[in-house]
Amino acid sequence: MPPSGPDASNACLPAAHPVISSVPPVPKGERGERTALDGKPGRLNAGKSIVAYTSGKNVVIRNLTVGEPLGAASKVDVLVYRGHKYFTSSVKLSPSGAFVASGDSKGCLRIWAYDHEEHLVKYDCFALTSVVRDIDWDFESKRVAIGGERDGSGSAACAVALQWDTGVSVGQLAQHLKGRCASVSFKPSRPFKLVTAGKDDTKTNFHKGPPFAKVPSDGGVPSETAHSKGAVYCVRYNSSGTLAVSVGTDRSLCVYEGKEFKLLIKVEGIHSATIYCVAWSDDDKSVMTASGDGTCKLFAVSDSGDVAEQGTWNPAEFQLGKSFSRVPVGGNQLGCSFVGGQPLSVGLNGQMCLLPSKPSGTSDIQVITGHYAAIAGMAVDYSAKKFYTGDTDGILCEWDLMTAKPIGRLEPPEGNDDLMFVTHGGAISGLAMATKSKTMYSVGWDDKCFTTKNGKVEIGPLSLGAQPSAVAAGSELAVICTVNGLQLVRDKSLSDLISIPFTANAACVTKDDKTVYVGGDDNKIHIFGVNDLTLTETGVIDAHLKPVQCLELSHDESKLASSDERDVCVFDLSEGNKAIIGKGRWCFHAQRVTCLSWSNDDSMIASAGADDSIYVWSFAKKSRRVHYQFAHRGGVTGLAFLPTTDGSHKFVTVGIDSVVNLWDATADIAEKFA
């Protein structure tokens, strides 16, 4: 079946792009559901600490070994596959390591090449009528089993097995109550066996094949009802196929003989809440569990199936920084895996925790953080060499500017007892940094403006008079664009709403805080003088044919760059706002231009937009341009040049795909503008 998603060129970041560092989104958890984590990279990637998971519409494969690329054809340690049209829900690398199977919320199964630089689609179909909850490969990398949910039609399957290269079914799997299957697992050795686990019927169905058919239970063998109530969230075979384990709502761990699926032992009450996931270690000698009680546990499993608890990790307590009587919702542990021999867990808040090999409570835990929602904007603190990002879930993150690596999420000023790190009560619509006061302003759809100093969000947000759309700052003054006008902020003093006869889309402020430039939907740039917290219009630049979307002053403030839905224009402020680059000259964007940034010496401008493209323009070679297409799926929302001193041209970008990329365009700029 032909691919139904983005074509091959847009399924991932083109390999030729000069991205030197990339930070992908973290997993997007769903309350009451297991989060897919796959730490088995396959034979092709043997010896590497590679983990695969889903986030938004993306599938993420990342190497947890710092500085080690994913493969020979990769320059970075991350692959973000963006071939799905709907939110992804499950992923599994093949035992060969050459292919990846991924599923989404609409039941679409895509099998694509991991070992090809364009990651071409090999198979694409709607295997289920609703969300895909789990995927597994047979040990030959020829067959795939998919478990999930049906949309209520009654006749559709919730679990299927197929030959992936042809799409032909390899049997009739038993269906679960209400059409809800939570997990599937192939026995990784001959004879072929396949187990599915139910979401509502508390059953595990055992199949043999191919063609696969259910094996009826005779005297409790195979075991179908080992769990006493609720869902069986996860079932997994070990790598040799001799044993299998399952966990679920009843808080028990069940161990089965692999060939006949006979129940060997059931250990009850190992957690104080639902167990969402179980994973085998690489040597098959132990399993780890992840639970809604905020903890993960390690158990030794003998060849005969005997179980002995080895200890407990407390990732939720570690992230919260204190003990708790009630589990914070963001601390629910929804997924776990062994990655390169090291335990890894993920919570509802999306943060992954690299755990020490031996359980030690809250000691020696490393948190992997980032965004899982679309990044709406960024603000740069050049003096501290940091930048901040905000997303549509109201979360703020702090980053190292020179490496584009996350420092951590900012905690809400009223406390973070739920461990969700939500500062704004709605989507963040803009961020700006005041250079002298060292204050970062963030505005969002909760109609509030938060101030952040030294990485700490301050108590007492400012309530705005209308919904904000953008914010800009000078040395101490910030101007907020809202749907009903403008508001000024200085030292936590907020002006009244200033009515204007147009809708403001963008703004910028001079370093002396005396002049504000505002771009509007009337296709004009309005110039205002500032007197305390009032504005007086002093001029207008009428040079665009469409609404102005972005404004950026050069470092010496002698030039102003502006953009609309297509054009990038530049004006000489020292020559009466004369157009250096007028409309129709730098006009190659196909959609709204969302961000602009000047190079360190003001000789170039970089622009990025909702068309996923980044352009670099030079005043020395006005008819030439450097173009990077498919930079961020969904559009680029932030771009800033790094303050380098070695003559290189590096910049950082953020986008709707929740990815943060660091680019080194030095070679491309030298070649194009020579």
Buried (B, 14 or more C-beta within 10 A) or exposed (E): EEBBBBEBEBBBBBEEBBBBBBBBBBBBBBEBBBBBBBBBBBEBBEEBBBBBBBBBBBBBBBBBBEEEBBBEEBBBBBBBBBBBEBBBBBBBBBBBBBBBBBBBBBBBBBBBBBBBBBBEBBBBBBBBBBBBBBBBBBBEBBBBBBBBBBEEEEEBBBBBBBBBBEBEBBBBBBBBEBBBBBBBBBBBBEEBBBBBBBBBBBBBBBBBBBEBBBBEBEEEBBBBEBBEEBBBBBBBBBBEBBBBBBBBBBBBBBBBBBBEBBBBBBBEEBBEBBBBBBBBBBEBEBBBBBBBBBBBBBBEBEEEBEBEEBEBBBBBBBBBEEEBEEBBBBBBBBBBBBBBEBBBBBBBBBBBBBBBEEBBBBEEBEBBBBBBBBBBBBBBBBEBBBBBBBBBBBBBBBBEBBBBBBBBBBBBBEEBBBBBBBBBEBBBBBBBBBBEBBBBBBBBBBBBBBBBEEBEBBEEBBEBBBBBBBBBBBBBBBBBBBEBBBBBBBEEEBBEBBEBEBBBBBBBBBBEBEBBBBBBEBBBBBBBEBEEBEBEEEEEBEBBEBBBBBBBBBEEBEBBBBBBBBBBBBBBBEEEBEBBBBBEBBEBBEEBBBBBBBBBEBBBBBBBBBBBBBBBBBBEEEEEBBEBBBBBBBBBBBBBBBEBEEEEBBBBBBBBBBBBBBBBBBEBBEEBBE
